[in-house]
């Protein structure tokens, strides 16, 4: 299978170019976990794949508890369905938590007694569905003279509480994320053995992301190659295997979707969108004159036109207007530029705002400067 076919199939599998799913929560269930540290961008990711095509509609689903936002899979936020929360945490959190010992020490939270006391206070403050934001919790911890200080210590405590299945998201309070006790907002679910959970997670990932490789899955799930290969062997012929650039990829043949005649030509993919982030090995190729193709930036996201990365975009949301700036490769045609503007209008409609659209040329000022995102810079040999 060539790269262009694989990219087209992924767009259809993720319901970007095929028929949209009825609800935002259906998208979360299809993709299993949707990275969402930029919550509002992630809401747009759900809107691109569902008939809930406004921010308000997606938020209503979220506030109703149809899907949750919490730290799961990796030490970052994801959307996840309530019925999937516990078994995925049981499978993936032990590896994540065991990797955080150095951070515990750095923050002075390697004292088990201090950590346990902080978790007990957190539980007390959230009991009876008293949904609280992080600033509100910080004030309470200070008033109770807790040794856990607002800022990095409290943030890390909340991360541990989420990865441990103690807390997850509550409804939004204004524009702020709130916390809730898992046992008060998530109904009980049957436990799974580790092997059952491993097979199920791989099935779900491939169904929502295929064609995909072992490396794609292990990065996404923070699980080992050996465990993944064992799960693949158990699944057997339920998946189809193809090679892309010499790399084995798998997909679920029951989940192959047809491209809709109404599918857009261009997409403004949000930062950290699953169709961009999930595939470090085989992804949308960039035009040779792309304004900045070597490094990623958390504020500039990809413009994809006919399965090619043709530029970058950034938004600024104001009360009545969303400003969208794009930087496109000079080779993009007039028709392609029109399609990109249509994609920008889709974003404005989702946000319920007028569109202010600007096309500029050249490399934008990126966070971290010419070297790109600091986390992606090569380490010095003397470190």
C-alpha positions in Angstrom: 0.0 0.0 0.0 1.5 3.4 -0.9 1.6 6.3 1.4 -1.2 8.3 -0.3 -3.6 5.4 0.1 -2.7 5.0 3.7 -3.2 8.7 4.5 -6.6 8.7 2.7 -7.7 5.6 4.6 -6.7 7.2 7.9 -8.8 10.3 7.2 -11.8 8.1 6.5 -11.2 5.8 9.5 -11.1 8.8 11.8 -14.3 10.2 10.2 -12.6 13.3 8.8 -13.4 12.5 5.2 -16.2 9.8 5.7 -19.6 10.2 7.3 -19.3 12.0 10.6 -20.4 10.3 13.8 -23.6 11.6 15.6 -22.0 12.8 18.8 -18.6 14.1 20.2 -18.7 11.2 22.7 -18.9 8.7 19.8 -15.6 10.2 18.4 -14.0 9.7 21.8 -15.1 6.1 21.8 -13.8 5.5 18.3 -10.4 7.0 19.1 -10.4 5.6 22.6 -8.3 8.4 24.1 -8.0 11.8 22.4 -5.1 14.0 23.5 -6.5 17.2 24.9 -4.1 19.4 26.9 -5.3 22.2 24.6 -9.0 21.6 25.5 -10.6 24.1 23.1 -8.5 22.8 20.2 -9.4 19.3 21.2 -13.1 20.2 21.2 -12.6 21.3 17.6 -11.0 17.9 16.8 -14.2 16.3 18.0 -16.3 18.7 16.0 -14.4 17.9 12.8 -15.4 14.2 13.2 -19.0 14.5 14.4 -22.3 16.3 13.8 -21.8 18.3 16.9 -20.3 21.1 14.8 -20.3 23.9 17.4 -18.2 24.5 20.5 -21.4 24.9 22.6 -22.7 21.5 21.5 -19.5 19.7 22.3 -19.3 21.4 25.7 -22.8 20.4 26.6 -21.8 16.8 26.0 -18.7 17.2 28.1 -20.5 18.9 30.9 -23.1 16.1 30.9 -20.3 13.6 31.6 -20.6 11.8 28.2 -16.8 11.9 28.1 -14.1 12.9 30.5 -10.9 14.9 30.4 -8.1 13.5 32.6 -4.5 12.3 32.6 -4.4 8.9 31.1 -2.0 6.8 28.8 0.8 9.4 29.2 1.4 12.3 31.7 -0.9 14.6 29.6 -4.6 15.2 29.3 -6.9 13.1 27.1 -10.6 12.7 26.6 -11.9 9.3 27.4 -15.3 7.6 27.8 -16.4 6.9 31.4 -16.7 3.2 30.8 -13.1 3.0 29.5 -11.5 5.0 32.3 -10.7 2.4 34.9 -9.5 -0.5 32.8 -7.2 1.7 30.7 -5.7 3.3 33.8 -5.2 -0.1 35.4 -3.3 -1.2 32.3 -1.2 1.9 31.5 -0.7 3.9 34.7 1.8 1.6 36.5 4.5 2.3 33.9 3.7 6.0 33.8 3.7 6.4 37.6 6.9 4.4 38.0 8.7 6.7 35.6 7.9 9.8 37.8 10.2 9.0 40.8 12.7 11.7 39.9 9.9 14.3 39.5 8.5 13.3 43.0 12.0 13.9 44.5 12.4 17.2 42.6 9.1 18.5 44.0 9.6 17.1 47.5 6.8 14.7 47.1 8.7 11.4 47.5 7.6 11.3 51.1 4.8 8.7 51.0 3.1 10.2 54.0 3.0 13.7 52.5 1.6 12.4 49.3 -1.1 10.3 51.0 -2.2 13.2 53.2 -2.5 15.4 50.1 -4.7 12.8 48.4 -6.9 12.4 51.5 -7.4 16.2 51.7 -8.2 16.3 47.9 -10.8 13.5 48.4 -12.4 15.4 51.3 -12.6 18.7 49.3 -14.3 17.1 46.3 -16.7 14.8 48.2 -20.4 15.1 47.4 -19.7 16.4 43.9 -18.2 19.7 45.1 -16.5 20.3 41.7 -13.5 22.6 42.2 -11.0 24.2 39.9 -7.2 24.0 40.5 -7.1 27.6 41.9 -10.0 26.8 44.2 -8.2 23.7 45.4 -5.1 25.7 45.9 -6.9 28.2 48.2 -8.4 25.3 50.2 -5.0 23.6 50.6 -3.5 26.9 51.8 -6.3 27.5 54.3 -5.9 23.9 55.7 -2.1 24.6 56.1 -1.3 21.6 53.9 2.4 21.0 53.2 1.3 20.6 49.5 1.7 24.1 48.1 -0.3 25.6 45.2 1.6 25.6 42.0 3.8 22.8 40.9 3.3 20.6 44.0 -0.5 20.7 43.8 -0.4 20.3 40.0 1.7 17.1 40.4 -0.6 15.8 43.2 -3.5 16.2 40.8 -1.6 14.4 38.1 -0.9 11.5 40.4 -4.6 11.5 41.6 -5.8 11.3 38.0 -3.4 8.6 36.9 -4.4 6.6 40.0 -8.1 6.8 39.2 -9.0 9.0 42.2 -10.1 12.1 40.3 -11.1 13.1 36.8 -12.8 16.1 35.2 -16.1 17.6 36.4 -18.1 20.1 34.3 -16.5 23.3 33.2 -16.8 26.3 35.5 -16.8 29.2 33.2 -13.7 28.6 31.1 -12.0 26.6 33.8 -11.5 22.8 34.2 -12.9 21.4 37.3 -12.1 18.1 39.2 -14.5 15.4 40.5 -14.1 12.1 42.3 -14.1 9.2 39.9 -16.3 7.1 42.2 -18.9 9.8 42.3 -19.2 10.5 38.5 -18.1 7.2 36.8 -20.3 4.1 37.2 -18.6 0.8 38.2 -17.2 -1.2 35.3 -16.2 -4.9 35.3 -12.5 -5.5 35.8 -10.3 -7.0 33.1 -7.2 -9.1 33.3 -4.0 -7.5 32.0 -4.0 -9.6 28.9 -7.7 -8.9 28.1 -7.1 -5.2 28.5 -4.0 -5.3 26.4 -5.8 -7.0 23.5 -8.8 -4.7 23.8 -6.7 -1.5 23.8 -4.8 -2.6 20.7 -8.1 -3.6 19.0 -9.6 -0.2 19.8 -6.5 1.8 18.8 -6.2 0.0 15.4 -10.0 0.3 14.8 -9.8 4.1 15.3 -6.4 4.9 13.9 -5.5 2.2 11.3 -3.4 1.7 9.3 -0.9 2.0 12.1 2.4 0.5 13.2 3.6 -1.1 16.4 5.7 2.0 17.1 2.6 4.3 16.7 0.8 2.2 19.3 3.5 1.9 21.9 4.1 5.7 21.8 0.4 6.4 22.2 -0.2 3.8 24.9 3.2 3.9 26.8 3.3 0.1 26.6 6.1 -2.2 25.5 6.8 -3.7 22.0 6.9 -7.2 23.4 3.4 -6.9 25.0 2.1 -5.4 21.8 3.5 -8.2 19.7 1.9 -10.7 22.0 -1.5 -9.0 21.7 -1.1 -8.9 17.9 -0.5 -12.7 17.9 -3.7 -13.2 20.0 -5.8 -11.0 17.6 -4.4 -13.0 14.6 -6.2 -12.7 11.3 -8.8 -10.1 12.6 -6.4 -7.4 11.4 -5.0 -7.0 7.9 -1.3 -6.2 7.5 0.3 -4.0 4.8 3.8 -2.5 4.4 4.4 1.2 4.1 7.9 2.3 3.3 9.0 -1.1 4.5 7.2 -0.8 7.9 4.5 -3.2 8.8 1.1 -1.5 9.5 -2.2 -3.0 10.6 -5.9 -2.0 10.1 -9.3 -3.5 11.0 -11.0 -4.4 7.7 -14.4 -4.0 9.3 -13.7 -0.3 10.0 -12.6 0.8 6.5 -14.8 3.7 5.5 -15.6 5.3 2.1 -14.7 8.9 1.4 -17.8 11.1 1.4 -18.5 13.2 -1.7 -18.9 16.1 0.7 -15.4 15.6 2.3 -13.4 18.8 2.5 -10.2 19.2 0.5 -8.4 21.1 3.2 -8.2 20.9 7.0 -6.9 23.2 9.7 -5.9 20.5 12.1 -5.8 21.6 15.7 -2.6 21.3 17.7 -2.1 17.7 18.9 -4.9 16.4 16.7 -4.9 12.6 16.6 -4.5 12.3 12.8 -1.3 14.3 13.0 0.2 13.3 16.4 -0.4 9.6 16.2 1.9 8.6 13.4 5.6 9.6 13.9 6.8 7.1 11.2 4.4 7.7 8.2 2.6 11.1 8.2 1.5 13.8 5.8 4.4 14.8 3.6 5.3 18.5 3.5 5.8 20.5 0.3 9.4 21.4 -0.4 8.7 25.1 0.1 6.8 24.6 3.3 7.3 27.7 5.6 8.6 25.5 8.4 8.7 21.8 8.1 11.5 20.7 10.4 10.2 21.3 13.9 6.8 21.4 15.5 5.4 24.4 17.5 2.6 24.3 20.1 1.0 27.5 18.7 1.2 26.8 15.0 -0.6 23.8 13.7 -0.7 22.0 10.3 -2.7 23.0 7.2 -3.3 19.8 5.2 -4.6 20.0 1.6 -5.3 16.8 -0.3 -3.3 14.8 2.2 -0.2 17.1 1.9 1.1 19.4 4.7 1.1 22.7 2.9 1.6 25.2 5.7 0.9 26.4 9.2 -2.0 28.2 10.9 -2.7 30.0 14.2 -5.8 31.4 15.8 -6.6 34.2 18.2 -10.1 34.1 19.7 -11.8 37.4 20.5 -15.4 37.9 21.9 -17.0 38.2 18.4 -14.2 37.3 16.0 -11.6 34.6 15.5 -8.4 35.8 13.8 -6.9 33.0 11.7 -3.4 33.5 10.2 -2.0 31.0 7.8 1.4 30.6 6.3 1.2 28.6 3.1 3.9 27.2 0.8 4.1 29.4 -2.3 3.3 26.4 -4.5 -0.3 26.2 -3.2 -2.6 27.1 -6.1 -5.5 29.6 -6.0 -8.0 26.8 -5.8 -6.0 25.3 -2.8 -6.0 28.6 -1.1 -9.7 28.9 -1.5 -10.1 25.5 0.1 -7.9 26.5 3.1 -10.1 29.6 3.6 -13.2 27.4 3.6 -11.5 25.3 6.3 -10.9 28.5 8.3 -14.5 29.4 8.0 -15.4 26.0 9.4 -13.4 26.8 12.5 -15.1 30.2 12.8 -18.6 28.6 12.5 -17.6 26.0 15.1 -16.7 28.9 17.5 -19.8 30.9 16.7 -17.6 33.9 15.6 -16.9 36.0 12.5 -13.8 35.1 10.6 -10.9 37.5 10.2 -8.6 35.7 7.8 -5.0 36.6 6.9 -2.5 34.9 4.6 1.1 35.7 5.2 4.3 34.2 3.8 7.6 32.9 5.2 8.5 31.3 8.4 6.5 32.6 11.4 8.1 33.5 14.7 8.0 30.1 16.4 8.1 29.4 20.1 11.7 28.5 21.0 13.0 30.4 17.9 14.8 28.8 15.0 15.5 25.6 16.9 11.8 25.0 17.4 10.1 23.4 20.4 12.7 23.2 23.3 11.7 19.6 24.0 12.7 18.5 20.5 16.2 20.1 20.5 19.1 17.7 20.5 20.8 17.2 23.8 24.3 18.5 24.2 27.0 15.8 24.6 28.1 17.2 27.9 24.7 16.8 29.6 
